[in-house]
């Protein structure tokens, strides 16, 4: 009998081998060189300049006659009264498309198009991001347009009416789109009563809109609030000359760089936003304060838990084994200063499987806190994390905006150059310690967007009191 069993196992192993595709067998034979971690360094490959109060990071790259500029401007709803959120959101499209003191909206757009200049303005909680790219030969024209748009916008009222309607339409869509509504709910609950979590009030657009825009604009858009990244076919002399006169004829008015204190973290509850959809969108979250010395431990631990794509535990459990979700992951917002960082665990599943998905995520969190991670799993996580990271930073055009973000977030400028070394130094005990220190299942509160008629609320009460949230936007 034993001989028959052994023969059977041998046959199965042979058949399993035969089932592999020719490509799979070819991949198994491939040999890859060790990962070469080589990124530009500030002070060596990247120049750090200062002009008019702005900090400029310059990476010369003369392979192509292109120049890209990224500007972070400190500003946004984090530094204003909660009632100003709608105005802060309107400012970005008006700078981009609302015309300038010397150029009508149409003339500004025509010059951009004629010279193949790309220009955009986006707004976040605590900053605006300006991106400009152009051919080297039209750089002077691009700088002229950049200065006009950022310092001397006209806030054309015809364009303003269109953009106000666009913002309202976007908000209607966001509140009806479960994935977007979930993140709105996340900020609303996490920063209760704080400008960071405020909802827009569109009734502010009923009077003196242009005056409000001008006030917010002058508060933020001055060189001393800017961190600038430049990459491309330019020299230090050219950039210094270009930014020498990059300043307005006004000074910042009313800006205070002190952020209003955040409220206490929400209690462990289930916060529910009712939306008539067939799925339940789930977010488990907790406010954390990661010490700088633990940064890399947390990053690798998260890679193993749910941040590492198809090799991470929550994906393997919730998606692959249980078949409950197409997308599920965990995330630490470690680059969020001055906002408090958070731990997030996301999943979207059938309405009748919401409790099962939450249970599965919590079980994986408890497991990584209770058990040491095997050596091989840590090795896979390190390789996966470093390979995917170096791919994202594979050229100067991608890398310089990240350096701008490091400086803006008060992170060490050698963060990326030392990343591989620091990740490789994380050990088994480090991962266990990070999990126990920075994820507490007893403090995680749960956010759900779904249909109350399809999700069993009684089952959810095992995770805490269920509180219904009304995301009401005035004037919508």
C-alpha positions in Angstrom: 0.0 0.0 0.0 2.8 2.4 0.9 4.6 1.6 -2.4 1.4 2.4 -4.3 1.0 5.7 -2.5 4.6 6.7 -3.2 4.1 5.8 -6.9 0.9 7.8 -7.0 2.6 10.9 -5.5 5.4 10.6 -8.0 3.0 10.4 -10.9 1.2 13.5 -9.6 4.4 15.5 -9.3 5.3 14.5 -12.8 1.9 15.5 -14.1 2.1 18.8 -12.2 5.4 19.5 -13.9 3.9 18.7 -17.3 1.0 21.1 -16.6 3.4 24.0 -16.5 3.4 26.1 -19.7 6.5 26.4 -21.8 6.8 30.1 -20.7 6.5 29.1 -17.0 9.4 26.6 -17.4 11.4 29.3 -19.3 10.9 31.8 -16.4 12.1 29.2 -13.9 15.4 28.9 -15.8 16.0 32.6 -16.0 18.8 34.2 -13.9 18.6 37.8 -12.9 21.5 40.0 -11.7 21.2 41.5 -8.2 19.2 44.7 -7.9 21.3 47.7 -8.4 20.0 50.5 -6.2 21.3 53.8 -7.7 19.3 57.0 -7.3 20.4 60.6 -7.6 21.5 62.3 -4.4 20.8 65.8 -3.3 24.1 67.8 -3.1 25.8 65.4 -5.5 23.6 64.7 -8.5 20.8 67.2 -7.6 21.5 70.8 -6.9 19.6 72.6 -4.1 19.2 76.3 -4.9 17.3 79.2 -3.2 15.7 82.2 -5.0 13.3 84.7 -3.6 12.5 82.5 -0.6 11.8 79.5 -2.7 13.8 76.2 -2.5 14.6 74.8 -5.9 15.9 71.3 -6.6 17.6 71.1 -10.1 18.5 67.9 -11.9 20.1 68.6 -15.3 19.3 66.0 -17.9 20.5 67.0 -21.4 19.4 63.7 -23.2 16.2 65.4 -24.5 15.4 69.1 -25.2 12.6 69.0 -22.5 12.1 70.8 -19.2 9.6 69.8 -16.5 8.8 72.0 -13.4 6.9 70.8 -10.4 5.9 73.3 -7.7 4.4 72.6 -4.3 2.7 75.6 -2.8 1.8 75.4 0.9 -1.9 76.2 1.2 -5.4 74.9 1.0 -8.2 74.2 3.4 -5.9 73.0 6.2 -4.8 76.6 6.7 -8.2 78.3 6.4 -11.6 78.3 8.1 -13.8 75.3 7.2 -16.2 77.6 5.4 -13.4 78.4 2.9 -13.1 74.8 1.5 -15.2 75.5 -1.6 -13.1 78.6 -2.4 -9.9 76.7 -2.0 -11.1 74.1 -4.4 -12.2 76.7 -6.9 -8.8 78.4 -6.9 -7.0 75.6 -8.7 -9.0 75.5 -11.9 -9.2 79.3 -11.9 -5.4 79.6 -11.9 -5.2 77.0 -14.6 -8.0 78.2 -16.9 -9.3 81.6 -15.6 -6.9 84.0 -17.5 -4.4 86.5 -16.2 -4.0 90.2 -15.8 -2.4 90.5 -19.3 -4.0 87.5 -21.0 -7.6 86.5 -21.5 -8.5 82.8 -20.8 -8.6 82.1 -24.6 -5.3 83.9 -25.3 -3.6 82.0 -22.4 -4.9 78.7 -23.7 -3.9 79.5 -27.3 -0.3 80.3 -26.3 -0.1 77.0 -24.4 -1.4 75.0 -27.4 0.8 76.8 -30.0 3.9 76.2 -28.0 3.0 72.6 -26.9 3.3 73.6 -23.2 1.6 71.4 -20.6 0.3 73.3 -17.6 -1.9 72.1 -14.7 -2.9 73.1 -11.2 -4.2 70.6 -8.6 -5.3 71.1 -5.0 -4.9 68.9 -2.0 -5.6 69.3 1.7 -2.5 71.3 2.5 -0.9 72.2 -0.8 -1.4 73.1 -4.5 0.7 71.2 -7.1 1.7 73.0 -10.3 3.1 71.0 -13.2 4.6 72.5 -16.3 6.5 70.9 -19.1 7.8 72.3 -22.4 10.5 72.1 -25.1 13.7 73.9 -24.2 13.2 76.4 -27.0 10.0 77.8 -25.5 11.2 77.9 -21.9 11.1 81.7 -21.7 7.5 81.7 -22.9 6.6 79.0 -20.4 8.1 81.0 -17.5 6.2 84.1 -18.6 2.9 82.1 -18.5 3.8 80.4 -15.2 4.4 83.8 -13.5 1.3 85.3 -15.0 -0.9 82.4 -13.9 0.4 82.0 -10.3 0.9 85.6 -9.4 -1.5 87.6 -11.5 -4.7 85.6 -12.2 -7.7 87.6 -13.4 -10.4 85.2 -12.1 -12.6 85.7 -15.2 -16.2 85.6 -14.0 -17.5 83.8 -17.1 -15.0 81.0 -16.6 -15.7 81.1 -12.8 -19.4 80.2 -13.4 -18.4 77.2 -15.5 -15.8 76.0 -12.9 -18.2 76.4 -10.0 -20.7 74.2 -11.8 -17.9 71.7 -12.6 -17.0 71.4 -8.9 -20.6 70.9 -7.9 -21.1 68.2 -10.5 -17.9 66.5 -9.3 -19.1 66.5 -5.7 -22.5 65.1 -6.7 -20.7 62.3 -8.6 -18.2 61.7 -5.7 -21.0 61.3 -3.2 -22.7 58.7 -5.5 -19.5 56.9 -6.3 -18.8 54.4 -3.4 -15.0 54.4 -3.6 -14.8 58.2 -3.5 -17.6 58.5 -0.9 -15.6 56.2 1.4 -12.5 58.4 1.4 -14.7 61.5 1.9 -16.2 59.7 4.9 -12.8 58.8 6.1 -11.6 62.4 6.3 -14.9 63.6 7.7 -14.8 61.1 10.6 -11.0 61.2 11.2 -10.9 65.0 11.4 -14.2 65.8 12.9 -14.8 69.5 13.1 -11.3 70.3 11.6 -10.7 72.0 8.3 -8.9 68.8 7.1 -12.2 67.0 7.2 -14.7 69.7 6.3 -17.2 69.4 3.6 -17.6 72.3 1.1 -20.3 74.9 1.6 -21.3 76.1 -1.8 -23.5 78.9 -0.5 -20.2 80.9 -0.2 -20.4 81.3 -3.9 -23.6 83.3 -3.7 -21.8 86.6 -3.1 -18.4 88.2 -3.6 -16.8 85.1 -5.0 -14.0 87.0 -6.8 -13.1 88.9 -3.6 -12.9 85.6 -1.7 -10.7 84.0 -4.3 -8.3 87.0 -4.3 -8.0 86.8 -0.5 -7.2 83.1 -0.5 -4.8 83.4 -3.5 -2.7 86.2 -1.9 -2.6 84.2 1.3 -0.8 81.3 -0.3 0.8 82.2 -3.6 4.1 83.8 -2.7 7.7 82.3 -3.3 8.4 81.6 0.3 5.5 79.1 0.4 6.9 77.2 -2.7 9.2 74.2 -3.1 10.2 73.8 -6.7 11.6 70.9 -8.7 13.2 71.3 -12.2 14.5 68.5 -14.4 15.6 68.6 -18.0 17.7 70.4 -20.5 18.7 73.5 -18.4 21.7 74.7 -16.5 22.0 76.2 -13.1 22.6 79.7 -14.5 19.5 79.5 -16.7 17.3 78.5 -13.7 18.7 81.1 -11.5 18.0 83.8 -14.1 14.5 82.5 -14.7 13.6 82.4 -11.0 15.4 85.6 -10.1 12.3 87.7 -11.0 9.8 84.9 -10.2 7.9 86.9 -7.5 4.7 89.0 -7.3 4.3 92.6 -6.4 2.4 91.7 -3.2 3.1 90.0 0.1 1.3 87.1 1.7 -1.8 88.3 3.6 -3.3 86.4 6.6 -1.3 83.1 6.2 -0.6 81.3 9.5 1.6 78.2 9.3 0.2 76.8 12.5 -2.4 74.1 11.9 -5.4 74.0 14.1 -5.2 71.2 16.7 -6.8 67.9 15.7 -9.6 66.4 17.7 -9.2 63.2 19.6 -9.3 60.0 17.5 -12.8 58.6 17.0 -14.0 55.8 19.3 -14.1 52.3 18.0 -17.4 52.3 16.0 -18.9 51.4 12.7 -19.5 54.6 10.7 -22.1 53.9 8.0 -22.9 56.0 4.9 -26.0 54.7 3.2 -25.8 54.3 -0.6 -27.9 52.1 -2.7 -25.3 49.8 -4.3 -24.9 46.0 -4.5 -21.5 46.0 -2.7 -20.1 47.1 0.7 -17.0 49.3 0.6 -15.0 48.9 3.8 -12.2 50.9 5.4 -10.6 50.0 8.8 -8.5 52.8 10.1 -6.6 54.1 13.1 -4.5 57.2 13.8 -0.8 56.3 14.3 2.3 58.2 15.2 5.3 56.4 13.7 8.6 57.2 15.2 11.3 58.0 12.6 13.5 55.1 13.7 10.6 52.7 13.0 9.7 54.0 9.5 11.3 51.1 7.5 10.0 48.4 9.9 6.5 49.7 9.4 6.9 49.9 5.6 8.1 46.3 5.4 5.5 45.0 7.8 2.8 46.7 5.7 4.2 45.1 2.6 3.7 41.7 4.1 0.3 42.4 5.6 -1.5 44.0 2.7 0.6 46.5 0.8 2.6 44.1 -1.4 -0.1 43.3 -4.0 -0.6 39.6 -4.8 2.1 38.4 -2.4 0.6 40.1 0.7 -1.4 38.2 3.3 -4.7 40.1 3.1 -4.8 39.8 -0.7 -4.0 36.1 -0.5 -6.7 35.5 2.1 -9.5 37.9 1.1 -9.1 37.9 -2.6 -7.4 34.6 -3.6 -8.6 32.1 -1.0 -12.0 33.5 0.0 -12.9 35.2 -3.3 -14.5 38.1 -1.6 -12.8 41.1 -3.2 -11.1 42.2 -6.4 -9.2 45.0 -4.6 -8.1 44.8 -1.0 -5.0 46.3 0.6 -3.4 48.0 3.6 -1.7 51.4 3.7 0.1 53.7 6.1 0.0 57.4 5.2 3.5 58.0 6.4 4.1 61.0 4.2 1.1 63.0 5.4 2.8 65.7 7.6 1.3 68.0 9.0 -1.7 65.7 8.9 -1.6 62.8 11.5 -0.6 59.6 9.7 -3.1 56.8 9.6 -3.2 53.0 9.1 -5.9 51.9 6.5 -7.2 48.5 5.5 -9.5 48.5 2.5 -11.8 46.0 0.9 -14.9 46.0 -1.3 -17.2 42.9 -1.4 -20.7 41.6 -1.7 -23.2 43.1 0.7 -23.8 39.8 2.3 -20.1 39.2 2.8 -19.1 42.5 4.6 -18.7 40.9 8.0 -16.7 38.0 6.6 -14.3 40.4 4.9 -13.8 42.4 8.0 -13.2 39.3 10.1 -10.7 38.0 7.6 -8.8 41.4 7.7 -8.8 41.5 11.5 -7.6 37.9 11.7 -4.6 38.7 9.4 -3.8 41.8 11.5 -3.9 39.7 14.7 -1.8 37.0 13.1 1.0 39.4 12.1 0.9 40.7 15.7 1.0 37.3 17.3 3.4 35.2 15.0 6.9 35.8 13.7 7.0 36.1 9.9 9.0 33.3 8.2 12.4 34.2 6.8 11.4 33.4 3.3 8.3 35.6 3.5 10.4 38.6 4.6 12.8 37.9 1.7 10.0 37.9 -0.8 8.6 41.1 0.7 11.9 42.9 0.6 12.6 41.9 -3.0 9.0 42.9 -4.0 9.1 46.2 -2.3 12.5 47.3 -3.5 12.0 46.1 -7.1 8.6 47.9 -7.4 10.0 51.0 -5.7 13.1 51.4 -8.0 10.8 51.0 -11.0 8.7 54.0 -9.8 11.9 56.1 -9.5 13.5 54.8 -12.6 14.2 58.2 -14.3 14.9 61.8 -13.3 11.4 63.0 -14.5 9.7 60.7 -11.9 12.3 61.2 -9.2 12.6 65.0 -8.8 8.9 65.5 -7.8 9.5 62.9 -5.0 12.4 64.9 -3.7 10.2 68.0 -3.7 7.7 66.0 -1.7 10.4 64.9 0.8 11.4 68.5 1.5 7.8 69.7 1.7 7.1 66.9 4.3 10.2 67.6 6.3 11.6 64.1 5.5 15.3 63.4 5.2 16.6 64.2 1.7 18.7 61.0 1.7 15.6 58.9 2.3 15.6 57.3 -1.2 19.4 56.8 -1.4 19.3 54.9 1.9 16.1 53.1 1.3 17.5 49.7 0.1 20.0 49.5 2.9 17.4 50.3 5.6 14.8 47.9 4.2 17.3 45.1 4.0 18.3 45.7 7.6 14.8 45.0 8.9 14.6 41.6 10.6 11.9 39.2 11.9 11.7 40.8 15.3 11.4 44.2 13.8 8.3 43.3 11.8 6.7 41.7 14.9 7.5 44.8 17.0 6.2 47.2 14.3 2.9 45.3 14.0 2.4 45.2 17.8 3.3 48.8 18.2 1.4 50.5 15.3 -1.7 48.4 14.6 -4.2 47.9 17.5 -7.3 45.9 16.5 -9.0 47.2 19.7 -8.7 50.8 18.4 -9.5 50.3 14.7 -12.8 51.9 13.7 -14.7 50.8 10.6 -16.2 52.9 7.8 -18.7 51.4 5.5 -20.4 52.7 2.4 -23.3 50.4 1.4 -27.0 49.7 1.3 -28.7 49.3 4.7 -31.3 47.1 3.2 -28.7 44.6 1.9 -26.1 44.7 4.7 -27.0 43.0 8.0 -26.5 45.8 10.5 -26.9 43.4 13.5 -23.8 41.5 12.4 -21.9 44.7 12.2 -22.6 45.6 15.8 -20.1 42.9 16.9 -17.4 45.5 15.7 -18.9 48.4 17.7 -21.9 50.7 17.8 -23.2 51.6 14.3 -23.4 55.3 13.6 -25.0 56.7 10.5 -23.3 59.6 8.8 -24.9 62.1 6.6 -22.4 63.7 4.2 -24.5 66.8 3.6 -23.0 69.4 1.3 -24.7 72.8 1.6 -25.7 74.6 -1.6 -25.3 71.4 -3.8 
